Amino acid sequence: MSQKHRRFLLCTGEAVLDHQLDEFPSSHIIGELLYVSDEGRKVTALARWENSCNTREIPPNKPDVDVYLIGDAREIKCRYSGCRNKERWEIGQAAFMQLMSHYGKLTA
C-alpha cells in the first residue's frame, strides 16, 4: 500500500513533497496543495496557512488555513518573520475547466 505524501508550496515558488523539504533549508512553507471538490469536480487548491513555517520544522498536521485558492493568485506573501518573498499560484487544468463551465463557456 502506497503512502500518501503531502505537497507544499514554498515561498521561493517550488511545489515539493513532504520528503523533499530538507532540500530547501532556507525556504518557508506558505501552504499546502490539496484536492478539493468544487461543484462536484475535484480540483487542486492552495490552502494558504495563516502562519508560514520553516522547511526544517515538522509541518503541522492540521494548520490554520485562511483561504483556499483555486484560481490564479499573485503576490502571495510569505508570513515567516523576516521573509520578503512573494509568490504566484497558477490555476490547474481541472480548476480552469471547472471555472469555464461555471461561467457557461464550456459544457461539463
DSSP file (Angstrom, degrees, kcal/mol; ACC not computed):
  #  RESIDUE AA STRUCTURE BP1 BP2  ACC     N-H-->O    O-->H-N    N-H-->O    O-->H-N    TCO  KAPPA ALPHA  PHI   PSI    X-CA   Y-CA   Z-CA
    1    1 A M              0   0    0      0, 0.0     2,-0.2     0, 0.0     0, 0.0   0.000 360.0 360.0 360.0 130.4    0.0    0.0    0.0
    2    2 A S        -     0   0    0      1,-0.1     2,-0.4     0, 0.0     0, 0.0  -0.501 360.0-123.5 -81.9 147.0    1.5    3.4   -1.0
    3    3 A Q        -     0   0    0     -2,-0.2     2,-0.5     1,-0.0    -1,-0.1  -0.707  23.6-123.4 -87.8 135.9    1.9    6.2    1.5
    4    4 A K        -     0   0    0     -2,-0.4     2,-0.3     1,-0.0    -1,-0.0  -0.681  26.0-150.9 -81.4 125.5    0.2    9.5    0.6
    5    5 A H        -     0   0    0     -2,-0.5     2,-0.2    13,-0.0    -1,-0.0  -0.758  10.6-126.2 -97.1 143.0    2.7   12.3    0.6
    6    6 A R        -     0   0    0     -2,-0.3    12,-2.0    28,-0.0     2,-0.4  -0.600  19.9-144.5 -82.3 148.2    1.7   15.9    1.4
    7    7 A R  E     -AB  17  33A   0     26,-0.6    26,-2.6    -2,-0.2     2,-0.3  -0.952  16.8-169.2-118.0 136.2    2.6   18.6   -1.2
    8    8 A F  E     -AB  16  32A   0      8,-3.2     8,-2.3    -2,-0.4     2,-0.5  -0.898  20.1-136.3-125.5 150.7    3.6   22.1   -0.1
    9    9 A L  E     -AB  15  31A   0     22,-2.3    21,-2.6    -2,-0.3    22,-1.1  -0.933  27.5-150.6-103.1 127.8    4.1   25.5   -1.8
   10   10 A L  E >   - B   0  29A   0      4,-3.0     3,-1.9    -2,-0.5    19,-0.2  -0.574  25.4-113.7 -96.9 160.7    7.3   27.2   -0.7
   11   11 A C  T 3  S+     0   0    0     17,-2.4    67,-0.1     1,-0.3    18,-0.1   0.642 116.5  59.7 -65.7 -14.6    7.9   31.0   -0.5
   12   12 A T  T 3  S-     0   0    0     16,-0.3    -1,-0.3     2,-0.1    74,-0.0   0.375 122.6-102.6 -96.0   2.8   10.5   30.5   -3.3
   13   13 A G  S <  S+     0   0    0     -3,-1.9     2,-0.2     1,-0.3    -2,-0.1   0.253  77.4 131.1 100.1 -12.3    8.0   29.1   -5.7
   14   14 A E        -     0   0    0     -5,-0.1    -4,-3.0     1,-0.0     2,-0.6  -0.500  46.4-149.9 -76.4 143.1    8.7   25.4   -5.6
   15   15 A A  E     +A    9   0A   0     -6,-0.2     2,-0.3    -2,-0.2    -6,-0.2  -0.971  32.8 172.7-107.9 116.8    5.9   22.9   -5.1
   16   16 A V  E     -A    8   0A   0     -8,-2.3    -8,-3.2    -2,-0.6     2,-0.1  -0.869  33.3-113.5-130.7 156.8    7.5   20.0   -3.2
   17   17 A L  E >   -A    7   0A   0     -2,-0.3     3,-2.0   -10,-0.2     4,-0.4  -0.472  40.1-105.2 -81.2 159.8    6.6   16.7   -1.5
   18   18 A D  G >  S+     0   0    0    -12,-2.0     3,-1.1     1,-0.3     4,-0.2   0.844 119.7  55.0 -56.2 -37.8    7.0   16.4    2.3
   19   19 A H  G 3  S+     0   0    0      1,-0.2    -1,-0.3   -13,-0.2     3,-0.2   0.542 103.6  57.7 -77.3  -3.7   10.1   14.2    1.9
   20   20 A Q  G X  S+     0   0    0     -3,-2.0     3,-2.1     1,-0.1    -1,-0.2   0.466  75.3  97.4 -98.7  -4.2   11.8   16.8   -0.2
   21   21 A L  G X  S+     0   0    0     -3,-1.1     3,-2.0    -4,-0.4     6,-0.2   0.830  74.0  62.8 -58.0 -35.1   11.6   19.6    2.4
   22   22 A D  G 3  S+     0   0    0      1,-0.3    -1,-0.3    -4,-0.2    -2,-0.1   0.652  92.0  67.0 -67.7 -12.1   15.1   19.1    3.6
   23   23 A E  G <  S+     0   0    0     -3,-2.1    -1,-0.3     1,-0.2    -2,-0.2   0.526 101.4  49.8 -80.5  -6.2   16.4   20.0    0.1
   24   24 A F    X   +     0   0    0     -3,-2.0     3,-1.7    -4,-0.2    31,-0.3  -0.497  64.7 158.6-129.8  61.8   15.1   23.6    0.7
   25   25 A P  T 3  S+     0   0    0      0, 0.0    31,-0.3     0, 0.0    30,-0.1   0.701  74.5  48.9 -66.0 -20.7   16.6   24.6    4.1
   26   26 A S  T 3  S+     0   0    0     -3,-0.1     2,-0.2    29,-0.1    -3,-0.0   0.312  97.9  89.3-101.1  10.2   16.3   28.4    3.5
   27   27 A S    <   -     0   0    0     -3,-1.7    28,-1.8    -6,-0.2     2,-0.3  -0.510  63.5-140.5-100.7 171.1   12.7   28.3    2.3
   28   28 A H  E     - C   0  54A   0     26,-0.2   -17,-2.4    -2,-0.2     2,-0.6  -0.967  17.8-119.3-131.5 147.7    9.4   28.5    4.1
   29   29 A I  E     +BC  10  53A   0     24,-3.6    24,-1.6    -2,-0.3   -19,-0.2  -0.770  27.9 175.9 -87.6 121.7    6.1   26.7    3.6
   30   30 A I  E     -     0   0A   0    -21,-2.6    19,-2.0    -2,-0.6     2,-0.3   0.611  62.8 -28.0-100.3 -14.6    3.3   29.1    2.8
   31   31 A G  E     -BC   9  48A   0    -22,-1.1   -22,-2.3    17,-0.3     2,-0.4  -0.988  60.0 -97.4 179.6 178.7    0.6   26.5    2.2
   32   32 A E  E     -BC   8  47A   0     15,-1.9    15,-3.2    -2,-0.3     2,-0.6  -0.918  26.5-128.0-120.3 142.2   -0.4   23.0    1.2
   33   33 A L  E     +BC   7  46A   0    -26,-2.6   -26,-0.6    -2,-0.4     2,-0.3  -0.801  40.9 167.5 -90.9 123.1   -1.6   21.8   -2.2
   34   34 A L  E     - C   0  45A   0     11,-2.6    11,-3.1    -2,-0.6     2,-0.5  -0.875  38.4-115.7-132.2 159.6   -4.8   19.8   -1.7
   35   35 A Y  E     + C   0  44A   0     -2,-0.3     2,-0.3     9,-0.2     9,-0.2  -0.879  38.6 178.0 -94.5 131.0   -7.6   18.4   -3.8
   36   36 A V  E     - C   0  43A   0      7,-2.9     7,-2.8    -2,-0.5     2,-0.5  -0.899  30.7-113.4-127.4 159.8  -11.0   20.0   -3.0
   37   37 A S  E     - C   0  42A   0     -2,-0.3     2,-0.5     5,-0.2     5,-0.2  -0.836  28.7-176.0 -95.5 126.4  -14.4   19.5   -4.5
   38   38 A D  E >  S- C   0  41A   0      3,-2.9     3,-1.5    -2,-0.5    -2,-0.0  -0.937  75.9 -28.7-125.0 106.5  -15.8   22.4   -6.4
   39   39 A E  T 3  S-     0   0    0     -2,-0.5    -1,-0.1     1,-0.3     3,-0.1   0.879 127.5 -47.0  52.5  42.3  -19.4   21.9   -7.6
   40   40 A G  T 3  S+     0   0    0      1,-0.2     2,-0.4     0, 0.0    -1,-0.3   0.390 117.4 108.4  86.9  -3.1  -18.8   18.2   -7.8
   41   41 A R  E <   -C   38   0A   0     -3,-1.5    -3,-2.9    54,-0.0     2,-0.5  -0.903  68.7-126.2-110.9 136.8  -15.4   18.3   -9.6
   42   42 A K  E     +C   37   0A   0     -2,-0.4     2,-0.3    -5,-0.2    -5,-0.2  -0.692  40.0 168.2 -82.2 120.3  -12.1   17.5   -8.0
   43   43 A V  E     -C   36   0A   0     -7,-2.8    -7,-2.9    -2,-0.5     2,-0.4  -0.912  37.0-106.5-131.5 157.8   -9.6   20.4   -8.4
   44   44 A T  E     -C   35   0A   0     -2,-0.3    48,-0.4    -9,-0.2     2,-0.3  -0.689  39.8-179.1 -84.5 135.5   -6.3   21.4   -6.9
   45   45 A A  E     -C   34   0A   0    -11,-3.1   -11,-2.6    -2,-0.4     2,-0.7  -0.948  28.9-126.2-131.5 153.3   -6.3   24.2   -4.5
   46   46 A L  E     -CD  33  69A   0     23,-2.6    23,-3.1    -2,-0.3     2,-1.1  -0.907  18.5-155.0 -96.9 115.8   -3.6   26.0   -2.5
   47   47 A A  E     -CD  32  68A   0    -15,-3.2   -15,-1.9    -2,-0.7     2,-0.4  -0.796  16.5-151.4 -89.0  98.8   -4.6   26.0    1.2
   48   48 A R  E     -CD  31  67A   0     19,-2.2    18,-2.3    -2,-1.1    19,-1.1  -0.593  11.2-134.0 -78.1 127.4   -2.7   29.1    2.4
   49   49 A W  E     - D   0  65A   0    -19,-2.0    16,-0.3    -2,-0.4     3,-0.1  -0.455   9.8-129.8 -80.1 150.4   -1.8   28.9    6.0
   50   50 A E  E    S+     0   0A   0     14,-2.8     2,-0.4     1,-0.2    -1,-0.1   0.824 100.7  34.4 -65.2 -31.0   -2.3   31.7    8.5
   51   51 A N  E    S-     0   0A   0     13,-0.4    -1,-0.2    29,-0.0     2,-0.1  -0.986  79.9-140.7-129.6 124.1    1.4   31.2    9.6
   52   52 A S  E     -     0   0A   0     -2,-0.4     2,-0.3    -3,-0.1   -22,-0.2  -0.469  22.8-155.7 -73.1 152.3    4.2   30.2    7.3
   53   53 A C  E     -C   29   0A   0    -24,-1.6   -24,-3.6    -2,-0.1    27,-0.1  -0.937  20.7 -98.9-131.6 157.4    6.7   27.7    8.8
   54   54 A N  E >   -C   28   0A   0     -2,-0.3     3,-1.6   -26,-0.3   -26,-0.2  -0.402  27.9-126.4 -69.6 145.0   10.4   26.9    8.1
   55   55 A T  T 3  S+     0   0    0    -28,-1.8    -1,-0.1   -31,-0.3   -27,-0.1   0.667 109.3  63.9 -68.6 -15.1   11.0   23.8    6.0
   56   56 A R  T 3  S+     0   0    0    -29,-0.3    -1,-0.3   -31,-0.3     2,-0.2   0.569  91.9  80.4 -84.2  -8.7   13.3   22.5    8.8
   57   57 A E  S <  S-     0   0    0     -3,-1.6    -4,-0.1     1,-0.0     0, 0.0  -0.587  96.0-102.3 -90.6 157.9   10.3   22.3   11.1
   58   58 A I        -     0   0    0     -2,-0.2    -2,-0.1     1,-0.1     3,-0.1  -0.723  44.5-120.1 -77.7 119.5    7.8   19.4   11.1
   59   59 A P        -     0   0    0      0, 0.0    -1,-0.1     0, 0.0    -4,-0.0  -0.324  31.5-103.5 -62.4 141.5    4.8   20.9    9.2
   60   60 A P        -     0   0    0      0, 0.0    -7,-0.0     0, 0.0    -3,-0.0  -0.327  18.7-135.9 -64.5 146.7    1.6   20.8   11.3
   61   61 A N  S    S+     0   0    0      1,-0.3     0, 0.0    -3,-0.1     0, 0.0   0.894  99.9  19.8 -69.3 -40.9   -1.0   18.1   10.5
   62   62 A K  S    S-     0   0    0      2,-0.0    -1,-0.3    -3,-0.0     3,-0.1  -0.643  84.8-177.2-130.6  75.3   -4.0   20.5   10.7
   63   63 A P        -     0   0    0      0, 0.0     2,-0.5     0, 0.0   -32,-0.0  -0.283  38.7 -95.3 -71.1 158.5   -2.7   24.0   10.2
   64   64 A D        -     0   0    0    -13,-0.1   -14,-2.8     2,-0.0     2,-0.4  -0.637  43.1-157.7 -72.5 125.0   -4.9   27.1   10.4
   65   65 A V  E     -D   49   0A   0     -2,-0.5   -16,-0.2   -16,-0.3     3,-0.1  -0.901  17.5-174.4-108.1 131.2   -5.9   27.9    6.8
   66   66 A D  E    S+     0   0A   0    -18,-2.3     2,-0.3    -2,-0.4   -17,-0.1   0.702  70.5   3.8 -97.4 -20.5   -7.1   31.4    6.0
   67   67 A V  E     -D   48   0A   0    -19,-1.1   -19,-2.2     2,-0.0     2,-0.6  -0.973  54.5-139.7-161.7 146.7   -8.0   30.8    2.3
   68   68 A Y  E     -D   47   0A   0     -2,-0.3     2,-0.6   -21,-0.2   -21,-0.2  -0.953  25.6-156.0-107.3 114.3   -8.3   28.1   -0.3
   69   69 A L  E     +D   46   0A   0    -23,-3.1   -23,-2.6    -2,-0.6     4,-0.1  -0.821  26.5 161.2 -96.9 118.2   -7.1   29.4   -3.6
   70   70 A I        +     0   0    0     -2,-0.6    22,-0.5   -25,-0.2    -1,-0.2   0.776  63.5  49.1-101.6 -38.4   -8.4   27.6   -6.7
   71   71 A G  S    S-     0   0    0      1,-0.2    18,-0.1    20,-0.1    25,-0.0  -0.239 106.6 -58.4 -91.9-176.5   -7.7   30.3   -9.3
   72   72 A D        -     0   0    0     18,-0.1     2,-0.3    -2,-0.1    18,-0.2  -0.319  54.5-176.7 -61.6 143.5   -4.6   32.3  -10.2
   73   73 A A  E     -E   89   0B   0     16,-2.6    16,-2.5    -3,-0.1     2,-0.3  -0.994   7.1-160.3-144.1 140.5   -3.3   34.5   -7.4
   74   74 A R  E     +     0   0B   0     -2,-0.3    14,-0.2    14,-0.2     3,-0.2  -0.800  65.8  22.7-117.2 159.5   -0.3   36.9   -7.3
   75   75 A E  E     +     0   0B   0     -2,-0.3     2,-0.9     1,-0.2    13,-0.2   0.855  65.2 177.3  57.6  42.1    1.8   38.4   -4.6
   76   76 A I  E     -E   87   0B   0     11,-2.9    11,-2.1    -3,-0.2     2,-0.2  -0.694  24.2-141.7 -77.0 109.7    1.2   35.7   -2.0
   77   77 A K  E     -E   86   0B   0     -2,-0.9     2,-0.3     9,-0.2     9,-0.2  -0.510   6.8-122.0 -80.6 137.9    3.4   36.9    0.8
   78   78 A C        -     0   0    0      7,-2.3   -48,-0.1    -2,-0.2    -1,-0.1  -0.594  16.8-156.4 -71.5 136.6    5.4   34.6    3.0
   79   79 A R        +     0   0    0     -2,-0.3     2,-0.3   -30,-0.1    -1,-0.1   0.254  52.5 120.3-102.7  11.7    4.4   35.1    6.6
   80   80 A Y  S >  S-     0   0    0      1,-0.1     3,-2.3   -29,-0.1   -27,-0.1  -0.629  80.7 -93.5 -77.0 134.2    7.6   33.8    8.1
   81   81 A S  T 3  S+     0   0    0     -2,-0.3    -1,-0.1     1,-0.3     3,-0.1  -0.204 107.6   6.6 -52.5 123.7    9.2   36.5   10.2
   82   82 A G  T 3  S+     0   0    0      1,-0.3     2,-0.4    -3,-0.0    -1,-0.3   0.261  96.2 124.0  89.3 -11.5   11.8   38.5    8.2
   83   83 A C    <   -     0   0    0     -3,-2.3    -1,-0.3     1,-0.1    -5,-0.0  -0.673  35.1-177.7 -86.4 135.3   11.0   36.8    4.8
   84   84 A R        +     0   0    0     -2,-0.4    -1,-0.1    -3,-0.1    -3,-0.0   0.265  36.1 131.2-113.1   9.4   10.0   39.2    2.0
   85   85 A N        -     0   0    0     -8,-0.1    -7,-2.3     1,-0.0     2,-0.4  -0.334  35.4-167.6 -67.1 145.1    9.3   36.6   -0.7
   86   86 A K  E     -E   77   0B   0     -9,-0.2     2,-0.2   -75,-0.1    -9,-0.2  -0.995   9.5-167.4-131.0 137.8    6.1   36.8   -2.7
   87   87 A E  E     -E   76   0B   0    -11,-2.1   -11,-2.9    -2,-0.4     2,-0.4  -0.724  16.4-127.9-125.4 173.0    4.9   34.0   -4.9
   88   88 A R  E     -     0   0B   0     -2,-0.2     2,-0.5   -14,-0.2   -14,-0.2  -0.959  11.0-157.3-122.2 137.3    2.4   33.2   -7.6
   89   89 A W  E     -E   73   0B   0    -16,-2.5   -16,-2.6    -2,-0.4     2,-0.4  -0.975  14.3-155.9-114.4 125.5   -0.2   30.4   -7.6
   90   90 A E        -     0   0    0     -2,-0.5   -18,-0.1   -18,-0.2   -19,-0.0  -0.832  22.9-105.3-107.1 141.9   -1.4   29.3  -11.0
   91   91 A I        -     0   0    0     -2,-0.4   -20,-0.1     1,-0.1     2,-0.1  -0.259  33.1-126.0 -61.1 142.3   -4.7   27.6  -11.7
   92   92 A G     >  -     0   0    0    -22,-0.5     4,-2.4   -48,-0.4     5,-0.2  -0.450  25.1-106.7 -84.5 164.8   -4.6   23.9  -12.5
   93   93 A Q  H  > S+     0   0    0      1,-0.2     4,-2.5     2,-0.2     5,-0.2   0.898 118.8  50.1 -61.0 -44.1   -6.2   22.5  -15.7
   94   94 A A  H  > S+     0   0    0      1,-0.2     4,-2.2     2,-0.2    -1,-0.2   0.904 112.2  48.2 -63.4 -40.2   -9.1   20.8  -13.8
   95   95 A A  H  > S+     0   0    0      2,-0.2     4,-2.6     1,-0.2    -1,-0.2   0.885 110.0  52.7 -67.0 -37.9   -9.9   24.1  -12.0
   96   96 A F  H  X S+     0   0    0     -4,-2.4     4,-2.6     2,-0.2     5,-0.2   0.934 110.1  47.4 -61.3 -46.4   -9.7   26.0  -15.3
   97   97 A M  H  X S+     0   0    0     -4,-2.5     4,-2.2     1,-0.2    -2,-0.2   0.896 112.7  49.5 -62.7 -40.4  -12.2   23.7  -16.8
   98   98 A Q  H  X S+     0   0    0     -4,-2.2     4,-2.5     2,-0.2    -2,-0.2   0.909 110.9  49.9 -64.8 -42.3  -14.5   24.0  -13.8
   99   99 A L  H  X S+     0   0    0     -4,-2.6     4,-1.8     2,-0.2    -2,-0.2   0.921 111.8  47.3 -62.5 -45.6  -14.2   27.8  -13.9
  100  100 A M  H  <>S+     0   0    0     -4,-2.6     5,-2.7     1,-0.2     6,-0.9   0.888 112.5  49.9 -64.4 -38.8  -15.1   27.9  -17.6
  101  101 A S  H ><5S+     0   0    0     -4,-2.2     3,-1.4     4,-0.2    -2,-0.2   0.902 107.5  54.9 -64.6 -41.1  -18.0   25.5  -17.0
  102  102 A H  H 3<5S+     0   0    0     -4,-2.5    -1,-0.2     1,-0.3    -2,-0.2   0.871 110.3  45.5 -60.1 -38.7  -19.2   27.7  -14.1
  103  103 A Y  T 3<5S-     0   0    0     -4,-1.8    -1,-0.3    -5,-0.1    -2,-0.2   0.318 118.5-111.0 -90.7   8.7  -19.3   30.8  -16.4
  104  104 A G  T < 5S+     0   0    0     -3,-1.4    -3,-0.2     2,-0.2    -2,-0.1   0.620  85.6 119.0  77.6  13.2  -21.0   28.9  -19.2
  105  105 A K  S   <S+     0   0    0     -5,-2.7     2,-0.3    -6,-0.2    -4,-0.2   0.773  80.3  22.5 -81.5 -26.7  -18.1   28.9  -21.5
  106  106 A L  S    S-     0   0    0     -6,-0.9     2,-0.5    -9,-0.1    -2,-0.2  -0.929  77.4-123.7-133.4 157.2  -17.8   25.1  -21.7
  107  107 A T              0   0    0     -2,-0.3    -6,-0.1     1,-0.1    -5,-0.1  -0.887 360.0 360.0-101.9 138.0  -20.2   22.3  -21.0
  108  108 A A              0   0    0     -2,-0.5    -1,-0.1    -7,-0.1    -7,-0.0   0.475 360.0 360.0 -76.0 360.0  -19.1   19.8  -18.4
